[in-house]
Amino acid sequence: MSSSTTPAPASPAFDPWQPSFVADPYPAYAALRERGRAHYYAPSRQWLIPRHEDVRALLRDRRLGRTYLHRFSHEEFGRTAPPPEHEPFHTLNDHGMLDLEPPDHTRLRRLVSKAFTPRTVERLAPVVERLAGELVESFVAEGGGDLVAAVAEPLPVAVIAEMLGIPPADRAALRPWSADICGMFELNPGEETARRAVRASVEFSAYLRELIAARRQAPGEDLISGLVAAYDEGDRLTEQEMISTCVLLLNAGHEATVNSTGNGWLALFRHPDQLALLRSDPDALLPTAVDELLRYDTPLQLFERWVLDDIEVGGTVIPRGSEVALLFGSANRDPERFPDPDRLDLSRTDNAHFSFGGGIHYCLGAPLARLELAASFGALLRKAPGLRLVAEPRWNPGFVIRGLRELLVEV
């Protein structure tokens, strides 16, 4: 192993707090890939990993983890414990399987995976297609509007709420809670972001405790009832893990789909040849088109992992206690893996993108997300064949979870 530990500074073009960067990070990614395989970025105290092969390897490397607390204290790892006033957020976040390592991760994933079997997702298909059709019909009747608010957001929220068994009357609070909690996943979140996340964590957790108690008294066919049954049968599932799992499923189950829909339609509007191709034969092209749109402009731009034991990337030693930022958006445009990566090609079949992650943390809901995206894109292609962009879209300020604030279109 090389003994070099001198950080290679990141390209000046990498500036995730700049609106111009958020709108188009891909030139900065290309510069990072050209300059090397690991770059220390002082503003976020992270090592940026921009190349596809390195991202793929590190997603599967057991010397890295989503947490370090299963092996070290904060002090032993050279990190400062979160402020006590942030504790409600960290209690909620740290007991979800995305931020756990084996054996706890394995135990939780095994329980939750029963809700995402291919057969379960297949049974959901008629419901998803009906919901997508109804949303698009209303959108067309209005003559268009904000595609994000009218179609992209309501569909995945309705689907995951249906799976969890959240009553329709309670669903309006889900998206605001999720947005406030997800604000903490951005780089260097500020104190106001933390306050909103803590408040949402407290309110969402309290709501789910009441719902869990109700399902214990009157179980149904939903996922919360299934988790309650596992808890009551002594399947080593705590109530906090149940709450954290439900919040994770909601956040992961709709944030990616919302932003994939907006980002995907913007990509199609900016590539009219590919949009015309998709309109000519949507049934044949949608399966590959969905994955290509996910690759081309992924909503999850990076995935963070802690270095539990020293690793080497491209001759640079990254020591224990460091944090790496696996740049999914860059890896998905790596010319070493994808021919002509900056070209949108809806017929691309060799498409090993990272928009659903990889390794043990690969997204359980990937088949459901693909189903939702195919249903909403298909309904819009059929019912609004003349859909067109009417205003340059605005991007949300976040970079880690990257998506449009709005997408104004007319039918």
DRENNU-817058 format. One record per residue (C-alpha): residue number from 1; residue in three letters; x, y, z. Coordinates in steps of 0.1 Angstrom, whole numbers. Layout:
BEGIN
ATOM  lolo  lumvex   east  north     up
ATOM   NUM     ALA      X      Y      Z
...
***
This chain:
BEGIN
ATOM  lolo  lumvex   east  north     up
ATOM     1     MET      0      0      0
ATOM     2     SER     12     35     -8
ATOM     3     SER     22     56     21
ATOM     4     SER     10     88      4
ATOM     5     THR    -16    107     25
ATOM     6     THR    -13    141      9
ATOM     7     PRO    -48    153      0
ATOM     8     ALA    -54    161    -37
ATOM     9     PRO    -75    193    -35
ATOM    10     ALA   -108    191    -53
ATOM    11     SER   -114    210    -85
ATOM    12     PRO   -125    246    -79
ATOM    13     ALA   -155    239   -101
ATOM    14     PHE   -169    215    -74
ATOM    15     ASP   -190    239    -53
ATOM    16     PRO   -222    222    -41
ATOM    17     TRP   -236    253    -26
ATOM    18     GLN   -236    273    -58
ATOM    19     PRO   -269    273    -77
ATOM    20     SER   -251    271   -110
ATOM    21     PHE   -233    239    -99
ATOM    22     VAL   -266    224    -86
ATOM    23     ALA   -282    231   -120
ATOM    24     ASP   -254    213   -139
ATOM    25     PRO   -227    195   -118
ATOM    26     TYR   -215    173   -147
ATOM    27     PRO   -187    195   -161
ATOM    28     ALA   -172    196   -126
ATOM    29     TYR   -175    159   -123
ATOM    30     ALA   -156    154   -156
ATOM    31     ALA   -128    176   -142
ATOM    32     LEU   -126    155   -110
ATOM    33     ARG   -124    123   -130
ATOM    34     GLU    -97    136   -152
ATOM    35     ARG    -76    148   -122
ATOM    36     GLY    -76    116   -102
ATOM    37     ARG    -95     90    -82
ATOM    38     ALA    -97    106    -48
ATOM    39     HIS    -99    143    -39
ATOM    40     TYR   -101    158     -4
ATOM    41     TYR   -128    185     -2
ATOM    42     ALA   -121    206     29
ATOM    43     PRO   -154    224     31
ATOM    44     SER   -173    192     39
ATOM    45     ARG   -142    172     52
ATOM    46     GLN   -148    144     28
ATOM    47     TRP   -129    125      2
ATOM    48     LEU   -147    127    -32
ATOM    49     ILE   -147     95    -52
ATOM    50     PRO   -157    103    -88
ATOM    51     ARG   -150     72   -109
ATOM    52     HIS   -174     43   -116
ATOM    53     GLU   -151     15   -108
ATOM    54     ASP   -140     30    -75
ATOM    55     VAL   -176     37    -65
ATOM    56     ARG   -186      2    -73
ATOM    57     ALA   -157    -13    -53
ATOM    58     LEU   -162      9    -22
ATOM    59     LEU   -199      2    -21
ATOM    60     ARG   -190    -34    -14
ATOM    61     ASP   -159    -28      7
ATOM    62     ARG   -165    -40     43
ATOM    63     ARG   -138    -16     56
ATOM    64     LEU   -163     11     51
ATOM    65     GLY   -197     16     68
ATOM    66     ARG   -227     38     70
ATOM    67     THR   -220     41    107
ATOM    68     TYR   -190     36    129
ATOM    69     LEU   -208     33    163
ATOM    70     HIS   -210     -5    161
ATOM    71     ARG   -172     -5    164
ATOM    72     PHE   -161     28    179
ATOM    73     SER   -172     56    202
ATOM    74     HIS   -173     91    187
ATOM    75     GLU   -141     99    206
ATOM    76     GLU   -123     68    194
ATOM    77     PHE   -132     76    159
ATOM    78     GLY   -120    112    162
ATOM    79     ARG   -155    127    157
ATOM    80     THR   -176    149    179
ATOM    81     ALA   -209    136    191
ATOM    82     PRO   -240    154    177
ATOM    83     PRO   -254    182    199
ATOM    84     PRO   -279    169    225
ATOM    85     GLU   -307    191    210
ATOM    86     HIS   -303    171    177
ATOM    87     GLU   -309    138    194
ATOM    88     PRO   -345    132    182
ATOM    89     PHE   -333    133    146
ATOM    90     HIS   -303    110    152
ATOM    91     THR   -324     85    172
ATOM    92     LEU   -348     83    143
ATOM    93     ASN   -322     82    116
ATOM    94     ASP   -297     59    133
ATOM    95     HIS   -322     31    139
ATOM    96     GLY   -331     28    102
ATOM    97     MET   -315      0     82
ATOM    98     LEU   -298     25     58
ATOM    99     ASP   -276     37     86
ATOM   100     LEU   -270      3    103
ATOM   101     GLU   -244    -23     96
ATOM   102     PRO   -246    -61    100
ATOM   103     PRO   -259    -79    120
ATOM   104     ASP   -286    -53    127
ATOM   105     HIS   -289    -43     91
ATOM   106     THR   -293    -79     80
ATOM   107     ARG   -320    -86    105
ATOM   108     LEU   -341    -55     96
ATOM   109     ARG   -336    -59     58
ATOM   110     ARG   -348    -95     60
ATOM   111     LEU   -380    -84     77
ATOM   112     VAL   -387    -55     54
ATOM   113     SER   -378    -73     22
ATOM   114     LYS   -409    -94     25
ATOM   115     ALA   -429    -63     15
ATOM   116     PHE   -408    -58    -17
ATOM   117     THR   -408    -92    -33
ATOM   118     PRO   -414    -93    -70
ATOM   119     ARG   -448   -109    -64
ATOM   120     THR   -458    -81    -40
ATOM   121     VAL   -447    -54    -65
ATOM   122     GLU   -465    -71    -93
ATOM   123     ARG   -497    -71    -72
ATOM   124     LEU   -493    -33    -67
ATOM   125     ALA   -490    -27   -105
ATOM   126     PRO   -528    -21   -111
ATOM   127     VAL   -530      2    -82
ATOM   128     VAL   -500     22    -93
ATOM   129     GLU   -512     25   -129
ATOM   130     ARG   -547     35   -117
ATOM   131     LEU   -533     63    -94
ATOM   132     ALA   -509     75   -121
ATOM   133     GLY   -538     76   -147
ATOM   134     GLU   -561     95   -124
ATOM   135     LEU   -534    121   -115
ATOM   136     VAL   -525    126   -152
ATOM   137     GLU   -562    129   -162
ATOM   138     SER   -567    157   -137
ATOM   139     PHE   -535    173   -149
ATOM   140     VAL   -546    172   -185
ATOM   141     ALA   -580    186   -176
ATOM   142     GLU   -563    216   -161
ATOM   143     GLY   -543    221   -192
ATOM   144     GLY   -510    215   -174
ATOM   145     GLY   -492    233   -146
ATOM   146     ASP   -465    222   -123
ATOM   147     LEU   -457    186   -131
ATOM   148     VAL   -437    181    -99
ATOM   149     ALA   -466    192    -76
ATOM   150     ALA   -494    177    -96
ATOM   151     VAL   -480    143   -106
ATOM   152     ALA   -445    136    -94
ATOM   153     GLU   -452    142    -57
ATOM   154     PRO   -486    127    -51
ATOM   155     LEU   -480     93    -68
ATOM   156     PRO   -452     78    -47
ATOM   157     VAL   -465     93    -15
ATOM   158     ALA   -499     77    -21
ATOM   159     VAL   -482     43    -30
ATOM   160     ILE   -459     41      0
ATOM   161     ALA   -486     54     24
ATOM   162     GLU   -509     27     10
ATOM   163     MET   -482      1     17
ATOM   164     LEU   -476     14     52
ATOM   165     GLY   -514     16     60
ATOM   166     ILE   -514     54     67
ATOM   167     PRO   -550     66     64
ATOM   168     PRO   -557     90     35
ATOM   169     ALA   -567    118     59
ATOM   170     ASP   -533    118     75
ATOM   171     ARG   -512    118     44
ATOM   172     ALA   -509    156     38
ATOM   173     ALA   -482    158     66
ATOM   174     LEU   -460    131     51
ATOM   175     ARG   -443    151     24
ATOM   176     PRO   -434    181     47
ATOM   177     TRP   -421    158     74
ATOM   178     SER   -400    140     49
ATOM   179     ALA   -386    171     33
ATOM   180     ASP   -376    185     66
ATOM   181     ILE   -359    153     77
ATOM   182     CYS   -341    149     44
ATOM   183     GLY   -326    184     48
ATOM   184     MET   -302    169     72
ATOM   185     PHE   -287    147     45
ATOM   186     GLU   -272    177     27
ATOM   187     LEU   -236    188     31
ATOM   188     ASN   -230    209     63
ATOM   189     PRO   -267    215     72
ATOM   190     GLY   -273    247     91
ATOM   191     GLU   -289    252    125
ATOM   192     GLU   -323    261    111
ATOM   193     THR   -323    230     89
ATOM   194     ALA   -315    210    121
ATOM   195     ARG   -343    226    140
ATOM   196     ARG   -368    217    113
ATOM   197     ALA   -355    181    111
ATOM   198     VAL   -357    177    149
ATOM   199     ARG   -393    190    149
ATOM   200     ALA   -403    167    121
ATOM   201     SER   -386    138    137
ATOM   202     VAL   -405    143    170
ATOM   203     GLU   -439    148    152
ATOM   204     PHE   -435    119    128
ATOM   205     SER   -423     96    155
ATOM   206     ALA   -452    105    178
ATOM   207     TYR   -477     99    149
ATOM   208     LEU   -462     65    141
ATOM   209     ARG   -463     54    178
ATOM   210     GLU   -500     61    178
ATOM   211     LEU   -505     43    145
ATOM   212     ILE   -485     13    157
ATOM   213     ALA   -506     11    189
ATOM   214     ALA   -538     12    167
ATOM   215     ARG   -525    -16    144
ATOM   216     ARG   -516    -37    175
ATOM   217     GLN   -553    -35    185
ATOM   218     ALA   -567    -39    150
ATOM   219     PRO   -541    -53    125
ATOM   220     GLY   -546    -50     88
ATOM   221     GLU   -528    -62     56
ATOM   222     ASP   -503    -33     56
ATOM   223     LEU   -466    -32     63
ATOM   224     ILE   -469    -16     98
ATOM   225     SER   -492    -45    108
ATOM   226     GLY   -466    -69     95
ATOM   227     LEU   -439    -52    116
ATOM   228     VAL   -461    -52    147
ATOM   229     ALA   -467    -90    142
ATOM   230     ALA   -429    -95    139
ATOM   231     TYR   -424    -75    171
ATOM   232     ASP   -451    -94    189
ATOM   233     GLU   -436   -128    178
ATOM   234     GLY   -403   -118    193
ATOM   235     ASP   -384   -113    161
ATOM   236     ARG   -359    -90    177
ATOM   237     LEU   -375    -58    164
ATOM   238     THR   -377    -28    187
ATOM   239     GLU   -405     -2    185
ATOM   240     GLN   -379     24    176
ATOM   241     GLU   -367      3    147
ATOM   242     MET   -402      0    135
ATOM   243     ILE   -406     38    136
ATOM   244     SER   -373     44    119
ATOM   245     THR   -380     18     93
ATOM   246     CYS   -414     34     84
ATOM   247     VAL   -398     68     81
ATOM   248     LEU   -370     55     60
ATOM   249     LEU   -394     37     36
ATOM   250     LEU   -414     69     32
ATOM   251     ASN   -383     91     26
ATOM   252     ALA   -366     67      3
ATOM   253     GLY   -399     55    -12
ATOM   254     HIS   -408     89    -26
ATOM   255     GLU   -379    114    -26
ATOM   256     ALA   -361     95    -54
ATOM   257     THR   -392     89    -75
ATOM   258     VAL   -404    126    -72
ATOM   259     ASN   -370    139    -83
ATOM   260     SER   -365    112   -110
ATOM   261     THR   -398    122   -126
ATOM   262     GLY   -389    159   -127
ATOM   263     ASN   -353    154   -137
ATOM   264     GLY   -364    128   -163
ATOM   265     TRP   -389    150   -180
ATOM   266     LEU   -365    179   -181
ATOM   267     ALA   -340    157   -198
ATOM   268     LEU   -366    146   -224
ATOM   269     PHE   -376    182   -231
ATOM   270     ARG   -339    191   -237
ATOM   271     HIS   -335    161   -260
ATOM   272     PRO   -365    163   -283
ATOM   273     ASP   -352    135   -306
ATOM   274     GLN   -353    111   -277
ATOM   275     LEU   -387    124   -265
ATOM   276     ALA   -400    118   -301
ATOM   277     LEU   -385     83   -301
ATOM   278     LEU   -401     75   -268
ATOM   279     ARG   -435     88   -279
ATOM   280     SER   -433     67   -310
ATOM   281     ASP   -432     34   -291
ATOM   282     PRO   -435     39   -253
ATOM   283     ASP   -444      3   -244
ATOM   284     ALA   -412    -10   -260
ATOM   285     LEU   -388     17   -248
ATOM   286     LEU   -401     26   -213
ATOM   287     PRO   -381     -3   -195
ATOM   288     THR   -348      9   -208
ATOM   289     ALA   -358     46   -209
ATOM   290     VAL   -365     47   -171
ATOM   291     ASP   -330     33   -163
ATOM   292     GLU   -314     57   -188
ATOM   293     LEU   -331     87   -173
ATOM   294     LEU   -320     76   -138
ATOM   295     ARG   -284     72   -151
ATOM   296     TYR   -284    105   -170
ATOM   297     ASP   -295    127   -141
ATOM   298     THR   -298    108   -109
ATOM   299     PRO   -317    124    -79
ATOM   300     LEU   -291    109    -54
ATOM   301     GLN   -259    126    -63
ATOM   302     LEU   -237    111    -36
ATOM   303     PHE   -236     84     -9
ATOM   304     GLU   -215     88     22
ATOM   305     ARG   -196     61     40
ATOM   306     TRP   -172     61     70
ATOM   307     VAL   -137     46     67
ATOM   308     LEU   -135     20     94
ATOM   309     ASP   -100      8     85
ATOM   310     ASP    -74     25     62
ATOM   311     ILE    -81     21     25
ATOM   312     GLU    -62     30     -6
ATOM   313     VAL    -78     46    -37
ATOM   314     GLY    -55     53    -67
ATOM   315     GLY    -23     54    -46
ATOM   316     THR    -38     76    -19
ATOM   317     VAL    -43     63     16
ATOM   318     ILE    -76     74     31
ATOM   319     PRO    -72     68     69
ATOM   320     ARG    -96     54     94
ATOM   321     GLY   -119     81    107
ATOM   322     SER   -124     97     73
ATOM   323     GLU   -156    101     54
ATOM   324     VAL   -159     93     17
ATOM   325     ALA   -185    108     -7
ATOM   326     LEU   -192     83    -35
ATOM   327     LEU   -203    106    -63
ATOM   328     PHE   -231     86    -80
ATOM   329     GLY   -238    115   -104
ATOM   330     SER   -202    114   -116
ATOM   331     ALA   -199     76   -117
ATOM   332     ASN   -231     75   -139
ATOM   333     ARG   -213     97   -165
ATOM   334     ASP   -179     79   -164
ATOM   335     PRO   -167     74   -200
ATOM   336     GLU   -146     44   -188
ATOM   337     ARG   -179     26   -181
ATOM   338     PHE   -205     42   -204
ATOM   339     PRO   -199     49   -241
ATOM   340     ASP   -207     85   -249
ATOM   341     PRO   -219     91   -213
ATOM   342     ASP   -232    126   -218
ATOM   343     ARG   -256    115   -245
ATOM   344     LEU   -291    105   -235
ATOM   345     ASP   -298     72   -252
ATOM   346     LEU   -332     57   -242
ATOM   347     SER   -323     24   -258
ATOM   348     ARG   -292     19   -237
ATOM   349     THR   -292    -16   -223
ATOM   350     ASP   -258    -20   -206
ATOM   351     ASN   -267      4   -178
ATOM   352     ALA   -250     -3   -145
ATOM   353     HIS   -259     30   -129
ATOM   354     PHE   -258     37    -92
ATOM   355     SER   -291     56    -88
ATOM   356     PHE   -303     28    -65
ATOM   357     GLY   -270     24    -47
ATOM   358     GLY   -251     -9    -45
ATOM   359     GLY   -238    -35    -21
ATOM   360     ILE   -258    -44     10
ATOM   361     HIS   -275    -10      9
ATOM   362     TYR   -289    -14    -26
ATOM   363     CYS   -324      1    -26
ATOM   364     LEU   -351    -25    -16
ATOM   365     GLY   -377     -4    -34
ATOM   366     ALA   -360     -3    -68
ATOM   367     PRO   -386    -25    -85
ATOM   368     LEU   -414     -4    -70
ATOM   369     ALA   -397     29    -81
ATOM   370     ARG   -393     16   -116
ATOM   371     LEU   -430      6   -117
ATOM   372     GLU   -440     41   -105
ATOM   373     LEU   -418     58   -130
ATOM   374     ALA   -430     37   -159
ATOM   375     ALA   -466     42   -149
ATOM   376     SER   -464     80   -146
ATOM   377     PHE   -442     85   -178
ATOM   378     GLY   -465     61   -197
ATOM   379     ALA   -497     79   -186
ATOM   380     LEU   -483    113   -196
ATOM   381     LEU   -470    100   -229
ATOM   382     ARG   -504     85   -238
ATOM   383     LYS   -527    112   -224
ATOM   384     ALA   -506    143   -230
ATOM   385     PRO   -487    136   -263
ATOM   386     GLY   -482    173   -268
ATOM   387     LEU   -467    181   -234
ATOM   388     ARG   -442    209   -236
ATOM   389     LEU   -420    230   -213
ATOM   390     VAL   -432    266   -208
ATOM   391     ALA   -406    280   -184
ATOM   392     GLU   -370    274   -174
ATOM   393     PRO   -373    253   -142
ATOM   394     ARG   -359    262   -108
ATOM   395     TRP   -338    237    -88
ATOM   396     ASN   -341    230    -51
ATOM   397     PRO   -310    243    -33
ATOM   398     GLY   -300    208    -21
ATOM   399     PHE   -273    189    -39
ATOM   400     VAL   -272    155    -23
ATOM   401     ILE   -309    149    -31
ATOM   402     ARG   -311    169    -63
ATOM   403     GLY   -343    178    -79
ATOM   404     LEU   -365    205    -94
ATOM   405     ARG   -386    229    -73
ATOM   406     GLU   -411    230   -101
ATOM   407     LEU   -415    220   -137
ATOM   408     LEU   -441    242   -155
ATOM   409     VAL   -456    226   -186
ATOM   410     GLU   -487    228   -208
ATOM   411     VAL   -506    201   -225
***
